Amino acid sequence: MNAAVLHAFNESPRFEEFSEPIADENEVIVHVRAAALKPVDKQMASGSHYAAFRKLPVVCGMDGVGCLDDGTRVFFVSPRPPYGSMAQRTIVSPSHSFPIPDNIDEDIAAAIVNPGLSAWGALAWRAQLAAGETVLILGATGVTGKLAVQTAKLLGAGRVIAAGRNEQVLSTLHDLGADSTIRLDKPGQDLTETFAREAGDAGFDVIIDYLWGPPTEALLAAIARKDLNPALSRVRLIEVGESAGPTISLAAAALRSSKLEILGAGSGNAPASPEIWLEAIRQLLSNVASGKLRIDTERVPLREVEDAWQRDQHGWRTVIIP
Ligand SMILES: NC(=O)c1ccc[n+]([C@@H]2O[C@H](COP(=O)([O-])OP(=O)(O)OC[C@H]3O[C@@H](n4cnc5c(N)ncnc54)[C@H](OP(=O)(O)O)[C@@H]3O)[C@@H](O)[C@H]2O)c1
């Protein structure tokens, strides 16, 4: 079968022949229709992700949309290595495949489930966002950040502040529900002052952080108080991604002078129950069908995966079509 095959970390996968998957009694074959090319796929292929591949060669792709042998259309995650989603066929555990409704395009379903559930999980499950609260999204110009802006509004956020670098994408975020925007491409001290101005006296209740690195350091400097007064309210910072850097320097005073709480949102703290995922995917796709959630996609044939791997995406998701 044709597949996107990775031979060495930090290289792009190549379009080539790979062995057919053979399912054991606890697995199912998926005939893949669409697989999104996400940051996590690149992190896995570069060896930089905490769960990066242990053995090469492998077929790239963590999830996708396809059909089972009986024709059921499913979204699936975590194919068994060395098989991946960027191939004509792959292999998964039945508990990792979720039927999807007929009224959703397969490229939209393939593109939206990972960032959509991540945005939902960070806001609803980890931050426990309450109606009326103020939310700051760091990295709001990315695919997942754009969905976080929309999801925060859907969940009843009072005010959503979207922070990003790309001016053109930033200017579209008001249409998705952002009440104000912050340009991140400025020196650290200026950025800290901008965050402090946007926070005002009431502060941010929830921060969803796709960046980490220098923008987060500038933000934490704005959250740290410069007096001995008790902070008025909790600040829940949910760390989801590391597009701007894998580490930060964290001043101890930022934690003592504020009610800052830092949590992560990712595979290690996601719900384990397939029923919860099935219901979350159903709800997500129903919001897509009714137009409450939008994602921009670009379809690319599997044979062009090597080129697509090198290209930057600015606010849209590339979907590989086998
Ligand atoms: N934990 C999870 O379950 C989970 C799920 C989904 C995503 N994520 C992670 O979240 C992050 C974003 O994902 P995505 O899907 O939104 O990716 P994306 O569509 O590629 O967007 C990347 C974002 O990062 C910004 N960015 C990149 N380099 C930057 C830098 N040096 N300084 C400031 N901003 C920078 C981009 O800003 P501009 O476009 O404005 O330049 C854009 O907002 C990734 O690290 C991804 O792995 C994690």
The ligand as an SDF file (V2000), in Angstrom:
LIG
                    3D

 48 52  0  0  0  0  0  0  0  0999 V2000
   -1.7110   18.8760   24.2790 N   0  0  0  0  0  0  0  0  0  0  0  0
   -2.5410   18.6440   23.2850 C   0  0  0  0  0  0  0  0  0  0  0  0
   -3.3800   17.7660   23.3450 O   0  0  0  0  0  0  0  0  0  0  0  0
   -2.4550   19.5230   22.0610 C   0  0  0  0  0  0  0  0  0  0  0  0
   -3.4760   19.5070   21.1100 C   0  0  0  0  0  0  0  0  0  0  0  0
   -3.3950   20.4000   20.0130 C   0  0  0  0  0  0  0  0  0  0  0  0
   -2.2780   21.2370   19.8820 C   0  0  0  0  0  0  0  0  0  0  0  0
   -1.2940   21.1560   20.8240 N   0  0  0  0  0  0  0  0  0  0  0  0
   -0.0860   21.9760   20.7150 C   0  0  0  0  0  0  0  0  0  0  0  0
   -0.4620   23.3570   20.6750 O   0  0  0  0  0  0  0  0  0  0  0  0
    0.4550   24.0790   19.8580 C   0  0  0  0  0  0  0  0  0  0  0  0
   -0.3000   24.8390   18.7640 C   0  0  0  0  0  0  0  0  0  0  0  0
   -1.0200   23.9030   17.9630 O   0  0  0  0  0  0  0  0  0  0  0  0
   -1.8070   24.3860   16.6540 P   0  0  0  0  0  0  0  0  0  0  0  0
   -2.5730   23.2210   16.1730 O   0  0  0  0  0  0  0  0  0  0  0  0
   -2.5490   25.6350   16.9360 O   0  0  0  0  0  0  0  0  0  0  0  0
   -0.5780   24.6970   15.6770 O   0  0  0  0  0  0  0  0  0  0  0  0
   -0.4940   25.7020   14.4470 P   0  0  0  0  0  0  0  0  0  0  0  0
   -1.7880   25.7850   13.7350 O   0  0  0  0  0  0  0  0  0  0  0  0
    0.7260   25.2820   13.6890 O   0  0  0  0  0  0  0  0  0  0  0  0
   -0.2290   27.1330   15.1260 O   0  0  0  0  0  0  0  0  0  0  0  0
    0.9900   27.4430   15.7420 C   0  0  0  0  0  0  0  0  0  0  0  0
    0.7810   28.6530   16.6260 C   0  0  0  0  0  0  0  0  0  0  0  0
    1.9940   28.9110   17.3200 O   0  0  0  0  0  0  0  0  0  0  0  0
    2.3880   30.2670   17.0440 C   0  0  0  0  0  0  0  0  0  0  0  0
    3.8390   30.3390   17.0840 N   0  0  0  0  0  0  0  0  0  0  0  0
    4.7230   29.5380   16.4450 C   0  0  0  0  0  0  0  0  0  0  0  0
    5.9800   29.8830   16.7760 N   0  0  0  0  0  0  0  0  0  0  0  0
    5.8820   30.9400   17.6280 C   0  0  0  0  0  0  0  0  0  0  0  0
    6.8260   31.7460   18.3210 C   0  0  0  0  0  0  0  0  0  0  0  0
    8.1450   31.5230   18.2120 N   0  0  0  0  0  0  0  0  0  0  0  0
    6.3650   32.7480   19.0960 N   0  0  0  0  0  0  0  0  0  0  0  0
    5.0420   32.9910   19.2220 C   0  0  0  0  0  0  0  0  0  0  0  0
    4.0920   32.2630   18.5890 N   0  0  0  0  0  0  0  0  0  0  0  0
    4.5210   31.2430   17.8170 C   0  0  0  0  0  0  0  0  0  0  0  0
    1.7810   30.6040   15.7100 C   0  0  0  0  0  0  0  0  0  0  0  0
    1.6670   32.0050   15.6350 O   0  0  0  0  0  0  0  0  0  0  0  0
    1.5380   32.8520   14.2680 P   0  0  0  0  0  0  0  0  0  0  0  0
    0.8160   31.9660   13.2510 O   0  0  0  0  0  0  0  0  0  0  0  0
    0.7400   34.0350   14.6910 O   0  0  0  0  0  0  0  0  0  0  0  0
    2.9270   33.1700   13.8350 O   0  0  0  0  0  0  0  0  0  0  0  0
    0.4220   29.9180   15.8530 C   0  0  0  0  0  0  0  0  0  0  0  0
   -0.4410   30.6760   16.6690 O   0  0  0  0  0  0  0  0  0  0  0  0
    1.4620   23.0450   19.3140 C   0  0  0  0  0  0  0  0  0  0  0  0
    2.5840   23.0190   20.1760 O   0  0  0  0  0  0  0  0  0  0  0  0
    0.6970   21.7380   19.4410 C   0  0  0  0  0  0  0  0  0  0  0  0
    1.5420   20.6090   19.5450 O   0  0  0  0  0  0  0  0  0  0  0  0
   -1.3500   20.3320   21.8950 C   0  0  0  0  0  0  0  0  0  0  0  0
  1  2  1  0
  2  3  2  0
  2  4  1  0
  4  5  1  0
  4 48  2  0
  5  6  2  0
  6  7  1  0
  7  8  2  0
  8  9  1  0
  8 48  1  0
  9 10  1  0
  9 46  1  0
 10 11  1  0
 11 12  1  0
 11 44  1  0
 12 13  1  0
 13 14  1  0
 14 15  2  0
 14 16  1  0
 14 17  1  0
 17 18  1  0
 18 19  2  0
 18 20  1  0
 18 21  1  0
 21 22  1  0
 22 23  1  0
 23 24  1  0
 23 42  1  0
 24 25  1  0
 25 26  1  0
 25 36  1  0
 26 27  1  0
 26 35  1  0
 27 28  2  0
 28 29  1  0
 29 30  1  0
 29 35  2  0
 30 31  1  0
 30 32  2  0
 32 33  1  0
 33 34  2  0
 34 35  1  0
 36 37  1  0
 36 42  1  0
 37 38  1  0
 38 39  2  0
 38 40  1  0
 38 41  1  0
 42 43  1  0
 44 45  1  0
 44 46  1  0
 46 47  1  0
M  CHG  2   8   1  16  -1
M  END
$$$$
